[in-house]
Amino acid sequence: MATLPTIFVLNGPNLNLLGTREPEVYGSDTLDDIAGQLEDRGRELGVAIDMRQSNHEGHLIDWLHEAQAKGAKAVILNAGALTHTSIALHDAVKAISVPVFEVHLSNPCARESFRHHSFVSPVARGTITGLGALGYQLALDAAARL
């Protein structure tokens, strides 16, 4: 039996708190809710979802490398606050040939000024911000169509 193409969905610091952390900013969906939505949509699109979350920058970098090594179709990355601070994530995304789609639940440009710069955006295939959990599904649709 042939295996489905895999899309990694990588989530950074504090995203394990979705649903309870500032729901007025991030919405009421938990990360498990989003994972379920993506798995359902992935089945419709004929792709497998490998959803992960870590509060540690190095894990995200290792997982980006793993996506490359395992021949992932794409990566959906919500790096959380590391978006605005991590040159190492920038370099990891730039170093792999797997297309990376940056997702943010809120619109960073409509928030505090320190959130206006992304180190990920310049090396991402595309960026979706401010659409809540729907942003993940839109990124999945785009990634599956590559």
N, CA, C and O atoms as a GROMACS GRO file, in nm:
protein
  584
    1MET      N    1   0.083  -0.118   0.000
    1MET     CA    2   0.000   0.000   0.000
    1MET      C    3   0.088   0.125   0.000
    1MET      O    4   0.180   0.136   0.081
    2ALA      N    5   0.061   0.215  -0.089
    2ALA     CA    6   0.139   0.338  -0.098
    2ALA      C    7   0.108   0.428   0.021
    2ALA      O    8  -0.005   0.437   0.067
    3THR      N    9   0.213   0.496   0.069
    3THR     CA   10   0.191   0.589   0.179
    3THR      C   11   0.155   0.726   0.122
    3THR      O   12   0.196   0.763   0.012
    4LEU      N   13   0.077   0.799   0.199
    4LEU     CA   14   0.036   0.933   0.158
    4LEU      C   15   0.151   1.031   0.176
    4LEU      O   16   0.234   1.013   0.265
    5PRO      N   17   0.157   1.134   0.091
    5PRO     CA   18   0.254   1.240   0.115
    5PRO      C   19   0.224   1.305   0.250
    5PRO      O   20   0.109   1.321   0.289
    6THR      N   21   0.330   1.342   0.321
    6THR     CA   22   0.315   1.396   0.456
    6THR      C   23   0.342   1.546   0.459
    6THR      O   24   0.436   1.596   0.396
    7ILE      N   25   0.259   1.616   0.533
    7ILE     CA   26   0.279   1.758   0.560
    7ILE      C   27   0.302   1.772   0.710
    7ILE      O   28   0.216   1.737   0.791
    8PHE      N   29   0.420   1.824   0.745
    8PHE     CA   30   0.451   1.849   0.885
    8PHE      C   31   0.381   1.980   0.925
    8PHE      O   32   0.380   2.077   0.849
    9VAL      N   33   0.324   1.981   1.045
    9VAL     CA   34   0.264   2.102   1.102
    9VAL      C   35   0.335   2.126   1.234
    9VAL      O   36   0.313   2.055   1.332
   10LEU      N   37   0.422   2.226   1.235
   10LEU     CA   38   0.509   2.252   1.349
   10LEU      C   39   0.464   2.378   1.422
   10LEU      O   40   0.442   2.483   1.362
   11ASN      N   41   0.451   2.364   1.553
   11ASN     CA   42   0.401   2.472   1.637
   11ASN      C   43   0.499   2.503   1.748
   11ASN      O   44   0.550   2.413   1.814
   12GLY      N   45   0.525   2.631   1.767
   12GLY     CA   46   0.626   2.674   1.862
   12GLY      C   47   0.573   2.706   2.000
   12GLY      O   48   0.466   2.660   2.040
   13PRO      N   49   0.650   2.787   2.073
   13PRO     CA   50   0.625   2.814   2.214
   13PRO      C   51   0.485   2.866   2.244
   13PRO      O   52   0.430   2.949   2.172
   14ASN      N   53   0.430   2.814   2.351
   14ASN     CA   54   0.303   2.855   2.411
   14ASN      C   55   0.181   2.813   2.331
   14ASN      O   56   0.068   2.836   2.375
   15LEU      N   57   0.199   2.752   2.215
   15LEU     CA   58   0.082   2.711   2.137
   15LEU      C   59   0.011   2.591   2.199
   15LEU      O   60  -0.102   2.560   2.162
   16ASN      N   61   0.076   2.524   2.292
   16ASN     CA   62   0.009   2.420   2.370
   16ASN      C   63  -0.100   2.479   2.460
   16ASN      O   64  -0.184   2.405   2.510
   17LEU      N   65  -0.099   2.609   2.480
   17LEU     CA   66  -0.197   2.676   2.566
   17LEU      C   67  -0.318   2.731   2.489
   17LEU      O   68  -0.404   2.797   2.546
   18LEU      N   69  -0.324   2.703   2.358
   18LEU     CA   70  -0.437   2.754   2.280
   18LEU      C   71  -0.569   2.706   2.340
   18LEU      O   72  -0.580   2.596   2.393
   19GLY      N   73  -0.666   2.793   2.331
   19GLY     CA   74  -0.797   2.765   2.388
   19GLY      C   75  -0.815   2.831   2.524
   19GLY      O   76  -0.927   2.864   2.563
   20THR      N   77  -0.704   2.849   2.596
   20THR     CA   78  -0.710   2.916   2.726
   20THR      C   79  -0.625   3.042   2.730
   20THR      O   80  -0.652   3.132   2.809
   21ARG      N   81  -0.524   3.050   2.646
   21ARG     CA   82  -0.436   3.168   2.644
   21ARG      C   83  -0.497   3.276   2.556
   21ARG      O   84  -0.513   3.256   2.435
   22GLU      N   85  -0.530   3.388   2.614
   22GLU     CA   86  -0.581   3.504   2.542
   22GLU      C   87  -0.675   3.466   2.428
   22GLU      O   88  -0.644   3.492   2.312
   23PRO      N   89  -0.789   3.405   2.459
   23PRO     CA   90  -0.880   3.362   2.351
   23PRO      C   91  -0.930   3.479   2.265
   23PRO      O   92  -0.968   3.458   2.150
   24GLU      N   93  -0.929   3.600   2.320
   24GLU     CA   94  -0.969   3.716   2.240
   24GLU      C   95  -0.868   3.746   2.130
   24GLU      O   96  -0.900   3.814   2.033
   25VAL      N   97  -0.745   3.697   2.144
   25VAL     CA   98  -0.641   3.715   2.043
   25VAL      C   99  -0.626   3.590   1.956
   25VAL      O  100  -0.618   3.599   1.834
   26TYR      N  101  -0.622   3.473   2.022
   26TYR     CA  102  -0.588   3.349   1.952
   26TYR      C  103  -0.707   3.258   1.924
   26TYR      O  104  -0.691   3.156   1.856
   27GLY      N  105  -0.824   3.292   1.973
   27GLY     CA  106  -0.942   3.209   1.950
   27GLY      C  107  -0.959   3.104   2.058
   27GLY      O  108  -0.876   3.091   2.149
   28SER      N  109  -1.065   3.029   2.047
   28SER     CA  110  -1.098   2.929   2.150
   28SER      C  111  -1.060   2.788   2.109
   28SER      O  112  -1.072   2.696   2.191
   29ASP      N  113  -1.015   2.767   1.984
   29ASP     CA  114  -0.973   2.634   1.942
   29ASP      C  115  -0.845   2.595   2.013
   29ASP      O  116  -0.752   2.675   2.026
   30THR      N  117  -0.839   2.470   2.061
   30THR     CA  118  -0.716   2.416   2.118
   30THR      C  119  -0.629   2.363   2.004
   30THR      O  120  -0.674   2.350   1.890
   31LEU      N  121  -0.505   2.333   2.035
   31LEU     CA  122  -0.416   2.275   1.934
   31LEU      C  123  -0.470   2.138   1.891
   31LEU      O  124  -0.457   2.100   1.775
   32ASP      N  125  -0.530   2.064   1.984
   32ASP     CA  126  -0.592   1.936   1.948
   32ASP      C  127  -0.710   1.956   1.853
   32ASP      O  128  -0.730   1.877   1.761
   33ASP      N  129  -0.788   2.062   1.875
   33ASP     CA  130  -0.898   2.093   1.782
   33ASP      C  131  -0.844   2.118   1.642
   33ASP      O  132  -0.896   2.066   1.544
   34ILE      N  133  -0.738   2.198   1.635
   34ILE     CA  134  -0.678   2.231   1.505
   34ILE      C  135  -0.622   2.105   1.440
   34ILE      O  136  -0.635   2.086   1.319
   35ALA      N  137  -0.558   2.019   1.520
   35ALA     CA  138  -0.504   1.894   1.466
   35ALA      C  139  -0.615   1.808   1.406
   35ALA      O  140  -0.600   1.752   1.298
   36GLY      N  141  -0.727   1.799   1.476
   36GLY     CA  142  -0.840   1.721   1.425
   36GLY      C  143  -0.894   1.778   1.294
   36GLY      O  144  -0.925   1.703   1.202
   37GLN      N  145  -0.905   1.910   1.288
   37GLN     CA  146  -0.953   1.976   1.166
   37GLN      C  147  -0.858   1.947   1.049
   37GLN      O  148  -0.901   1.920   0.938
   38LEU      N  149  -0.728   1.954   1.077
   38LEU     CA  150  -0.628   1.930   0.972
   38LEU      C  151  -0.627   1.784   0.927
   38LEU      O  152  -0.613   1.755   0.809
   39GLU      N  153  -0.641   1.693   1.021
   39GLU     CA  154  -0.645   1.551   0.985
   39GLU      C  155  -0.766   1.521   0.898
   39GLU      O  156  -0.756   1.448   0.800
   40ASP      N  157  -0.882   1.579   0.933
   40ASP     CA  158  -1.002   1.560   0.851
   40ASP      C  159  -0.980   1.615   0.710
   40ASP      O  160  -1.010   1.548   0.611
   41ARG      N  161  -0.929   1.736   0.703
   41ARG     CA  162  -0.906   1.799   0.572
   41ARG      C  163  -0.796   1.725   0.495
   41ARG      O  164  -0.805   1.711   0.373
   42GLY      N  165  -0.694   1.679   0.566
   42GLY     CA  166  -0.587   1.605   0.502
   42GLY      C  167  -0.638   1.479   0.434
   42GLY      O  168  -0.595   1.446   0.324
   43ARG      N  169  -0.731   1.408   0.500
   43ARG     CA  170  -0.790   1.288   0.437
   43ARG      C  171  -0.861   1.326   0.308
   43ARG      O  172  -0.851   1.254   0.208
   44GLU      N  173  -0.933   1.438   0.308
   44GLU     CA  174  -1.002   1.484   0.187
   44GLU      C  175  -0.903   1.515   0.076
   44GLU      O  176  -0.931   1.492  -0.042
   45LEU      N  177  -0.787   1.569   0.114
   45LEU     CA  178  -0.687   1.611   0.015
   45LEU      C  179  -0.587   1.501  -0.021
   45LEU      O  180  -0.507   1.518  -0.113
   46GLY      N  181  -0.593   1.389   0.050
   46GLY     CA  182  -0.501   1.279   0.022
   46GLY      C  183  -0.360   1.300   0.075
   46GLY      O  184  -0.263   1.258   0.013
   47VAL      N  185  -0.350   1.367   0.190
   47VAL     CA  186  -0.220   1.386   0.254
   47VAL      C  187  -0.229   1.347   0.401
   47VAL      O  188  -0.335   1.354   0.463
   48ALA      N  189  -0.116   1.305   0.455
   48ALA     CA  190  -0.105   1.274   0.597
   48ALA      C  191  -0.053   1.397   0.671
   48ALA      O  192   0.026   1.474   0.617
   49ILE      N  193  -0.098   1.413   0.794
   49ILE     CA  194  -0.056   1.526   0.878
   49ILE      C  195   0.032   1.473   0.990
   49ILE      O  196  -0.003   1.376   1.057
   50ASP      N  197   0.147   1.537   1.010
   50ASP     CA  198   0.235   1.507   1.122
   50ASP      C  199   0.243   1.634   1.206
   50ASP      O  200   0.323   1.723   1.178
   51MET      N  201   0.158   1.642   1.309
   51MET     CA  202   0.142   1.764   1.390
   51MET      C  203   0.227   1.754   1.515
   51MET      O  204   0.223   1.653   1.586
   52ARG      N  205   0.305   1.860   1.542
   52ARG     CA  206   0.395   1.862   1.658
   52ARG      C  207   0.396   2.001   1.720
   52ARG      O  208   0.369   2.101   1.654
   53GLN      N  209   0.429   2.005   1.848
   53GLN     CA  210   0.443   2.132   1.920
   53GLN      C  211   0.558   2.120   2.018
   53GLN      O  212   0.576   2.017   2.082
   54SER      N  213   0.637   2.227   2.028
   54SER     CA  214   0.742   2.233   2.128
   54SER      C  215   0.763   2.377   2.174
   54SER      O  216   0.745   2.472   2.098
   55ASN      N  217   0.801   2.389   2.298
   55ASN     CA  218   0.837   2.519   2.353
   55ASN      C  219   0.987   2.546   2.336
   55ASN      O  220   1.040   2.643   2.391
   56HIS      N  221   1.056   2.459   2.260
   56HIS     CA  222   1.202   2.467   2.246
   56HIS      C  223   1.242   2.488   2.100
   56HIS      O  224   1.205   2.410   2.012
   57GLU      N  225   1.316   2.593   2.077
   57GLU     CA  226   1.359   2.629   1.942
   57GLU      C  227   1.432   2.516   1.871
   57GLU      O  228   1.408   2.492   1.753
   58GLY      N  229   1.520   2.448   1.940
   58GLY     CA  230   1.598   2.341   1.879
   58GLY      C  231   1.512   2.228   1.826
   58GLY      O  232   1.545   2.168   1.724
   59HIS      N  233   1.401   2.197   1.894
   59HIS     CA  234   1.311   2.093   1.844
   59HIS      C  235   1.254   2.134   1.709
   59HIS      O  236   1.247   2.052   1.617
   60LEU      N  237   1.212   2.259   1.697
   60LEU     CA  238   1.157   2.306   1.569
   60LEU      C  239   1.261   2.294   1.458
   60LEU      O  240   1.229   2.254   1.346
   61ILE      N  241   1.384   2.330   1.488
   61ILE     CA  242   1.491   2.321   1.389
   61ILE      C  243   1.515   2.175   1.351
   61ILE      O  244   1.526   2.142   1.232
   62ASP      N  245   1.523   2.088   1.450
   62ASP     CA  246   1.542   1.945   1.422
   62ASP      C  247   1.428   1.891   1.336
   62ASP      O  248   1.451   1.812   1.244
   63TRP      N  249   1.305   1.934   1.365
   63TRP     CA  250   1.190   1.885   1.288
   63TRP      C  251   1.190   1.937   1.145
   63TRP      O  252   1.147   1.866   1.054
   64LEU      N  253   1.237   2.060   1.125
   64LEU     CA  254   1.251   2.110   0.988
   64LEU      C  255   1.352   2.024   0.911
   64LEU      O  256   1.329   1.989   0.795
   65HIS      N  257   1.464   1.991   0.975
   65HIS     CA  258   1.563   1.904   0.912
   65HIS      C  259   1.503   1.766   0.884
   65HIS      O  260   1.527   1.707   0.778
   66GLU      N  261   1.424   1.716   0.978
   66GLU     CA  262   1.359   1.586   0.960
   66GLU      C  263   1.261   1.588   0.843
   66GLU      O  264   1.252   1.491   0.767
   67ALA      N  265   1.188   1.698   0.829
   67ALA     CA  266   1.094   1.710   0.716
   67ALA      C  267   1.170   1.694   0.584
   67ALA      O  268   1.123   1.627   0.493
   68GLN      N  269   1.286   1.755   0.575
   68GLN     CA  270   1.370   1.743   0.456
   68GLN      C  271   1.416   1.598   0.439
   68GLN      O  272   1.405   1.541   0.330
   69ALA      N  273   1.469   1.539   0.546
   69ALA     CA  274   1.524   1.404   0.539
   69ALA      C  275   1.419   1.300   0.503
   69ALA      O  276   1.448   1.203   0.434
   70LYS      N  277   1.297   1.322   0.549
   70LYS     CA  278   1.189   1.225   0.524
   70LYS      C  279   1.110   1.254   0.397
   70LYS      O  280   1.015   1.183   0.365
   71GLY      N  281   1.148   1.359   0.325
   71GLY     CA  282   1.081   1.391   0.200
   71GLY      C  283   0.940   1.442   0.217
   71GLY      O  284   0.852   1.411   0.137
   72ALA      N  285   0.917   1.521   0.321
   72ALA     CA  286   0.784   1.578   0.342
   72ALA      C  287   0.742   1.662   0.222
   72ALA      O  288   0.826   1.723   0.155
   73LYS      N  289   0.615   1.664   0.195
   73LYS     CA  290   0.560   1.745   0.085
   73LYS      C  291   0.572   1.893   0.117
   73LYS      O  292   0.601   1.974   0.028
   74ALA      N  293   0.551   1.930   0.244
   74ALA     CA  294   0.556   2.070   0.287
   74ALA      C  295   0.559   2.075   0.438
   74ALA      O  296   0.540   1.974   0.506
   75VAL      N  297   0.584   2.194   0.489
   75VAL     CA  298   0.577   2.222   0.633
   75VAL      C  299   0.488   2.343   0.652
   75VAL      O  300   0.501   2.443   0.582
   76ILE      N  301   0.398   2.332   0.747
   76ILE     CA  302   0.322   2.447   0.796
   76ILE      C  303   0.384   2.482   0.930
   76ILE      O  304   0.389   2.397   1.020
   77LEU      N  305   0.431   2.605   0.945
   77LEU     CA  306   0.505   2.645   1.064
   77LEU      C  307   0.441   2.765   1.131
   77LEU      O  308   0.429   2.873   1.072
   78ASN      N  309   0.398   2.746   1.255
   78ASN     CA  310   0.361   2.857   1.342
   78ASN      C  311   0.467   2.861   1.450
   78ASN      O  312   0.459   2.788   1.548
   79ALA      N  313   0.566   2.945   1.431
   79ALA     CA  314   0.680   2.952   1.522
   79ALA      C  315   0.651   3.033   1.647
   79ALA      O  316   0.738   3.049   1.732
   80GLY      N  317   0.528   3.086   1.660
   80GLY     CA  318   0.495   3.167   1.776
   80GLY      C  319   0.591   3.285   1.786
   80GLY      O  320   0.630   3.343   1.685
   81ALA      N  321   0.627   3.319   1.908
   81ALA     CA  322   0.714   3.435   1.930
   81ALA      C  323   0.853   3.418   1.870
   81ALA      O  324   0.923   3.517   1.848
   82LEU      N  325   0.895   3.294   1.844
   82LEU     CA  326   1.026   3.274   1.781
   82LEU      C  327   1.031   3.333   1.640
   82LEU      O  328   1.139   3.358   1.587
   83THR      N  329   0.915   3.355   1.582
   83THR     CA  330   0.906   3.422   1.452
   83THR      C  331   0.986   3.552   1.453
   83THR      O  332   1.052   3.586   1.355
   84HIS      N  333   0.978   3.622   1.563
   84HIS     CA  334   1.030   3.758   1.572
   84HIS      C  335   1.172   3.765   1.627
   84HIS      O  336   1.231   3.872   1.635
   85THR      N  337   1.227   3.649   1.664
   85THR     CA  338   1.358   3.650   1.731
   85THR      C  339   1.459   3.553   1.675
   85THR      O  340   1.579   3.569   1.699
   86SER      N  341   1.416   3.452   1.599
   86SER     CA  342   1.504   3.340   1.570
   86SER      C  343   1.567   3.343   1.431
   86SER      O  344   1.504   3.308   1.331
   87ILE      N  345   1.690   3.385   1.428
   87ILE     CA  346   1.768   3.376   1.304
   87ILE      C  347   1.795   3.229   1.274
   87ILE      O  348   1.807   3.190   1.158
   88ALA      N  349   1.807   3.146   1.379
   88ALA     CA  350   1.831   3.003   1.360
   88ALA      C  351   1.714   2.937   1.285
   88ALA      O  352   1.738   2.852   1.199
   89LEU      N  353   1.590   2.974   1.316
   89LEU     CA  354   1.476   2.921   1.240
   89LEU      C  355   1.479   2.970   1.096
   89LEU      O  356   1.451   2.893   1.004
   90HIS      N  357   1.512   3.097   1.076
   90HIS     CA  358   1.529   3.151   0.941
   90HIS      C  359   1.627   3.065   0.862
   90HIS      O  360   1.599   3.023   0.750
   91ASP      N  361   1.742   3.039   0.923
   91ASP     CA  362   1.845   2.962   0.855
   91ASP      C  363   1.799   2.819   0.827
   91ASP      O  364   1.830   2.764   0.722
   92ALA      N  365   1.726   2.758   0.920
   92ALA     CA  366   1.678   2.620   0.901
   92ALA      C  367   1.577   2.613   0.787
   92ALA      O  368   1.583   2.521   0.706
   93VAL      N  369   1.486   2.709   0.782
   93VAL     CA  370   1.388   2.710   0.672
   93VAL      C  371   1.460   2.732   0.539
   93VAL      O  372   1.428   2.667   0.439
   94LYS      N  373   1.555   2.823   0.539
   94LYS     CA  374   1.630   2.852   0.417
   94LYS      C  375   1.714   2.733   0.370
   94LYS      O  376   1.738   2.716   0.251
   95ALA      N  377   1.758   2.651   0.465
   95ALA     CA  378   1.848   2.540   0.434
   95ALA      C  379   1.778   2.420   0.372
   95ALA      O  380   1.844   2.334   0.314
   96ILE      N  381   1.646   2.412   0.384
   96ILE     CA  382   1.576   2.294   0.332
   96ILE      C  383   1.503   2.330   0.203
   96ILE      O  384   1.468   2.446   0.179
   97SER      N  385   1.481   2.229   0.121
   97SER     CA  386   1.409   2.253  -0.005
   97SER      C  387   1.259   2.230   0.009
   97SER      O  388   1.182   2.262  -0.083
   98VAL      N  389   1.216   2.177   0.121
   98VAL     CA  390   1.072   2.156   0.146
   98VAL      C  391   1.006   2.293   0.159
   98VAL      O  392   1.055   2.376   0.236
   99PRO      N  393   0.896   2.318   0.088
   99PRO     CA  394   0.829   2.447   0.102
   99PRO      C  395   0.769   2.463   0.241
   99PRO      O  396   0.707   2.371   0.294
  100VAL      N  397   0.788   2.581   0.299
  100VAL     CA  398   0.738   2.612   0.433
  100VAL      C  399   0.635   2.724   0.423
  100VAL      O  400   0.660   2.828   0.362
  101PHE      N  401   0.519   2.699   0.484
  101PHE     CA  402   0.413   2.798   0.490
  101PHE      C  403   0.404   2.849   0.633
  101PHE      O  404   0.381   2.772   0.726
  102GLU      N  405   0.423   2.979   0.650
  102GLU     CA  406   0.416   3.041   0.782
  102GLU      C  407   0.271   3.075   0.815
  102GLU      O  408   0.200   3.132   0.732
  103VAL      N  409   0.228   3.040   0.936
  103VAL     CA  410   0.092   3.066   0.979
  103VAL      C  411   0.094   3.134   1.116
  103VAL      O  412   0.173   3.099   1.203
  104HIS      N  413   0.008   3.233   1.131
  104HIS     CA  414  -0.015   3.296   1.261
  104HIS      C  415  -0.164   3.313   1.281
  104HIS      O  416  -0.235   3.359   1.192
  105LEU      N  417  -0.212   3.276   1.399
  105LEU     CA  418  -0.355   3.288   1.430
  105LEU      C  419  -0.398   3.434   1.431
  105LEU      O  420  -0.504   3.469   1.378
  106SER      N  421  -0.317   3.518   1.492
  106SER     CA  422  -0.346   3.662   1.495
  106SER      C  423  -0.270   3.730   1.382
  106SER      O  424  -0.193   3.666   1.310
  107ASN      N  425  -0.291   3.859   1.367
  107ASN     CA  426  -0.217   3.936   1.268
  107ASN      C  427  -0.105   4.010   1.342
  107ASN      O  428  -0.130   4.112   1.406
  108PRO      N  429   0.018   3.959   1.332
  108PRO     CA  430   0.128   4.022   1.407
  108PRO      C  431   0.146   4.171   1.375
  108PRO      O  432   0.188   4.247   1.462
  109CYS      N  433   0.116   4.212   1.254
  109CYS     CA  434   0.134   4.353   1.217
  109CYS      C  435   0.030   4.445   1.282
  109CYS      O  436   0.047   4.567   1.283
  110ALA      N  437  -0.076   4.388   1.335
  110ALA     CA  438  -0.179   4.467   1.404
  110ALA      C  439  -0.158   4.465   1.555
  110ALA      O  440  -0.242   4.512   1.631
  111ARG      N  441  -0.045   4.411   1.597
  111ARG     CA  442  -0.017   4.398   1.741
  111ARG      C  443   0.104   4.482   1.779
  111ARG      O  444   0.137   4.578   1.709
  112GLU      N  445   0.169   4.449   1.888
  112GLU     CA  446   0.283   4.526   1.937
  112GLU      C  447   0.391   4.536   1.829
  112GLU      O  448   0.407   4.446   1.747
  113SER      N  449   0.463   4.647   1.832
  113SER     CA  450   0.561   4.672   1.726
  113SER      C  451   0.669   4.564   1.719
  113SER      O  452   0.720   4.537   1.610
  114PHE      N  453   0.705   4.502   1.831
  114PHE     CA  454   0.809   4.399   1.826
  114PHE      C  455   0.764   4.275   1.750
  114PHE      O  456   0.846   4.191   1.714
  115ARG      N  457   0.634   4.262   1.725
  115ARG     CA  458   0.582   4.148   1.648
  115ARG      C  459   0.575   4.177   1.498
  115ARG      O  460   0.538   4.089   1.420
  116HIS      N  461   0.609   4.296   1.456
  116HIS     CA  462   0.593   4.334   1.315
  116HIS      C  463   0.697   4.272   1.223
  116HIS      O  464   0.674   4.263   1.103
  117HIS      N  465   0.809   4.229   1.277
  117HIS     CA  466   0.913   4.168   1.193
  117HIS      C  467   0.912   4.017   1.209
  117HIS      O  468   0.905   3.966   1.320
  118SER      N  469   0.918   3.947   1.097
  118SER     CA  470   0.929   3.801   1.097
  118SER      C  471   1.060   3.761   1.033
  118SER      O  472   1.092   3.805   0.923
  119PHE      N  473   1.135   3.676   1.101
  119PHE     CA  474   1.255   3.618   1.041
  119PHE      C  475   1.219   3.501   0.951
  119PHE      O  476   1.302   3.456   0.871
  120VAL      N  477   1.096   3.450   0.962
  120VAL     CA  478   1.052   3.336   0.882
  120VAL      C  479   0.997   3.381   0.746
  120VAL      O  480   1.024   3.317   0.644
  121SER      N  481   0.921   3.488   0.744
  121SER     CA  482   0.854   3.531   0.621
  121SER      C  483   0.944   3.541   0.499
  121SER      O  484   0.904   3.495   0.391
  122PRO      N  485   1.064   3.598   0.509
  122PRO     CA  486   1.146   3.612   0.389
  122PRO      C  487   1.189   3.480   0.325
  122PRO      O  488   1.225   3.476   0.207
  123VAL      N  489   1.185   3.370   0.402
  123VAL     CA  490   1.228   3.241   0.347
  123VAL      C  491   1.112   3.141   0.336
  123VAL      O  492   1.133   3.026   0.297
  124ALA      N  493   0.991   3.184   0.370
  124ALA     CA  494   0.873   3.098   0.359
  124ALA      C  495   0.815   3.105   0.218
  124ALA      O  496   0.830   3.206   0.149
  125ARG      N  497   0.750   2.999   0.178
  125ARG     CA  498   0.680   2.996   0.048
  125ARG      C  499   0.563   3.094   0.049
  125ARG      O  500   0.534   3.159  -0.051
  126GLY      N  501   0.495   3.103   0.165
  126GLY     CA  502   0.382   3.194   0.180
  126GLY      C  503   0.352   3.214   0.327
  126GLY      O  504   0.400   3.139   0.412
  127THR      N  505   0.273   3.316   0.356
  127THR     CA  506   0.238   3.350   0.493
  127THR      C  507   0.089   3.377   0.502
  127THR      O  508   0.032   3.447   0.419
  128ILE      N  509   0.026   3.321   0.606
  128ILE     CA  510  -0.115   3.345   0.632
  128ILE      C  511  -0.128   3.394   0.776
  128ILE      O  512  -0.084   3.326   0.869
  129THR      N  513  -0.186   3.511   0.795
  129THR     CA  514  -0.198   3.567   0.929
  129THR      C  515  -0.338   3.621   0.953
  129THR      O  516  -0.409   3.662   0.861
  130GLY      N  517  -0.376   3.620   1.081
  130GLY     CA  518  -0.495   3.690   1.125
  130GLY      C  519  -0.627   3.620   1.099
  130GLY      O  520  -0.732   3.681   1.118
  131LEU      N  521  -0.626   3.496   1.055
  131LEU     CA  522  -0.751   3.426   1.023
  131LEU      C  523  -0.784   3.316   1.122
  131LEU      O  524  -0.868   3.230   1.094
  132GLY      N  525  -0.718   3.316   1.237
  132GLY     CA  526  -0.743   3.215   1.338
  132GLY      C  527  -0.707   3.077   1.287
  132GLY      O  528  -0.618   3.061   1.203
  133ALA      N  529  -0.779   2.976   1.338
  133ALA     CA  530  -0.751   2.836   1.301
  133ALA      C  531  -0.770   2.811   1.152
  133ALA      O  532  -0.708   2.721   1.096
  134LEU      N  533  -0.855   2.891   1.087
  134LEU     CA  534  -0.875   2.877   0.943
  134LEU      C  535  -0.744   2.892   0.866
  134LEU      O  536  -0.727   2.831   0.760
  135GLY      N  537  -0.651   2.972   0.918
  135GLY     CA  538  -0.522   2.990   0.852
  135GLY      C  539  -0.448   2.860   0.830
  135GLY      O  540  -0.383   2.842   0.727
  136TYR      N  541  -0.456   2.770   0.927
  136TYR     CA  542  -0.392   2.639   0.912
  136TYR      C  543  -0.453   2.562   0.795
  136TYR      O  544  -0.382   2.502   0.715
  137GLN      N  545  -0.586   2.564   0.786
  137GLN     CA  546  -0.652   2.490   0.679
  137GLN      C  547  -0.619   2.550   0.542
  137GLN      O  548  -0.601   2.477   0.445
  138LEU      N  549  -0.611   2.682   0.535
  138LEU     CA  550  -0.576   2.747   0.408
  138LEU      C  551  -0.432   2.712   0.368
  138LEU      O  552  -0.404   2.688   0.250
  139ALA      N  553  -0.343   2.708   0.466
  139ALA     CA  554  -0.205   2.667   0.438
  139ALA      C  555  -0.200   2.522   0.394
  139ALA      O  556  -0.125   2.486   0.304
  140LEU      N  557  -0.281   2.437   0.456
  140LEU     CA  558  -0.286   2.296   0.417
  140LEU      C  559  -0.336   2.282   0.273
  140LEU      O  560  -0.281   2.205   0.195
  141ASP      N  561  -0.440   2.356   0.240
  141ASP     CA  562  -0.492   2.351   0.102
  141ASP      C  563  -0.384   2.392   0.002
  141ASP      O  564  -0.366   2.328  -0.101
  142ALA      N  565  -0.311   2.498   0.035
  142ALA     CA  566  -0.204   2.545  -0.055
  142ALA      C  567  -0.093   2.441  -0.064
  142ALA      O  568  -0.045   2.410  -0.174
  143ALA      N  569  -0.052   2.386   0.049
  143ALA     CA  570   0.057   2.289   0.051
  143ALA      C  571   0.020   2.163  -0.026
  143ALA      O  572   0.103   2.107  -0.098
  144ALA      N  573  -0.103   2.118  -0.011
  144ALA     CA  574  -0.146   1.995  -0.078
  144ALA      C  575  -0.152   2.012  -0.229
  144ALA      O  576  -0.143   1.914  -0.302
  145ARG      N  577  -0.167   2.133  -0.276
  145ARG     CA  578  -0.179   2.158  -0.421
  145ARG      C  579  -0.044   2.173  -0.490
  145ARG      O  580  -0.039   2.186  -0.612
  146LEU      N  581   0.063   2.172  -0.415
  146LEU     CA  582   0.196   2.187  -0.476
  146LEU      C  583   0.227   2.069  -0.564
  146LEU      O  584   0.334   2.063  -0.625
   0.00000   0.00000   0.00000
